Amino acid sequence: MTKEQAAQAIKLLCERFDVPVPILDWTGHSRNGRAWKDRIQVGPNCWRGVEPALVHEVTHVVCLAQGNNHGHGPKFWTVLESIAKVWYGDATLYPWRTEYKAGKSYAGRKQFIK
């Protein structure tokens, strides 16, 4: 995924979930994505890949815009599932194995990981 494709993906997902579109901070310096209310940081060296990192970080932006905790609580995982379903067409196609322990547990309960 290129910088331009990432910016377009952020725009499409944020518009779909009716939240303000954050600025893309494309960087090759970080191996982790990051999100703030008005900015997403991802780049070509994200360890899980640009696309999954982007989906994860857009989830933070959507949660923040909806007034939810910025962390990885139960609401985060349900929003991530919704965003993954929109982006991939099927939430099981998101790489749940790359998530935090709570995300893997959520995916296991939903039988995304067998």
N, C-alpha and C positions, 0 to 999 in steps of 0.2 A: 504494500500500500504506500503510495507516494504522499507527500505533504498535501497536495491538491486533493487527492482522493480522501484523505483523512479529514480535511476541512469540510468537504462536501458531505461526508458521512456524519460528522458532528451536526452540521446544519440540518440534514434530513431527520436525524433522530430527535434532535431538540424540537424541531417544528412538529414532528409527529406527537411528541409528549407535551407540547404546548408550554415549553420553558424557553427563556431567553438563550440565544445562541452564544456560547462563550468564545473567547478568542483562543485560537490554537497556538500554543507555544511548541513548535516543532524543534526538537533538540536531539542531537546524537550523543549528548553527554550523560543522559540518564538512562539507566536500565529499567527503571520503574516508571510507570505513568503516575501522574498526579492530577488532582482536580481541586479547583476552587469554584466558588459560585460563578465567576466570570471568566475563568480560564481553565484550559485543559492542556497538560503537558504530556506529550508522547513523542516518540521518534523511532528511527529505524533500529535502534539497539535495545528496544524493550524486550526483556527476556522471554516474555510469553508470546511475543509477536505484536505488531502494531494493531491489528484488527481487534483481537481480544482485549488488549490494554485499553483501546479506545472505547469499546463497549462497556468495560468496567468503569472507566472514568466518567463516561456520559451518565452512568447510573448514579454516581455521586452527585453530579450536577442536577439531575432530575430530583433526587432525594432532597437536596438542599433547597431547590425551588419549591418543593412541596412542603417544606417546613419540617422535614424529617432529620433525624440525627445524621451527621456526616460519616459516622462510623459504619461498621459492617454488622449491624444488628439485623433482626429478622425482617424488617421492612426492606432493607437494602437488597436482600436475596430475592424477595418477591418482585421488586422493581427490576432487578437484573434479569430475572426470568422473562418478564414482559418485554424488556428491551431486546434480549436475545431472540425471543420469538419473532419480533418485528424484523430484526436485522438478518437473522439466518433463516427465517421462515419456520423454524422448529427449534425450540429452546434446547433440545438434546444435542444440537450441533455445536453449541458453545462449549469450549474446552474447560468444563467444570473441574477437571483434575488439576488445573493450574491455579485454582482458587485457594483462599485461606481455608483453614480447617472447618470453620463454620459453613463456608460455601460448599465444600465437599460434602459435609453432613446434610445440608439442605438438598443438594443434588441427589444424594443417596436416598433420602426419604421420598423424593419425587421420582425416583428410579431413573434419573438421568445418567447415573453411573451405576453400572451393574457389576 
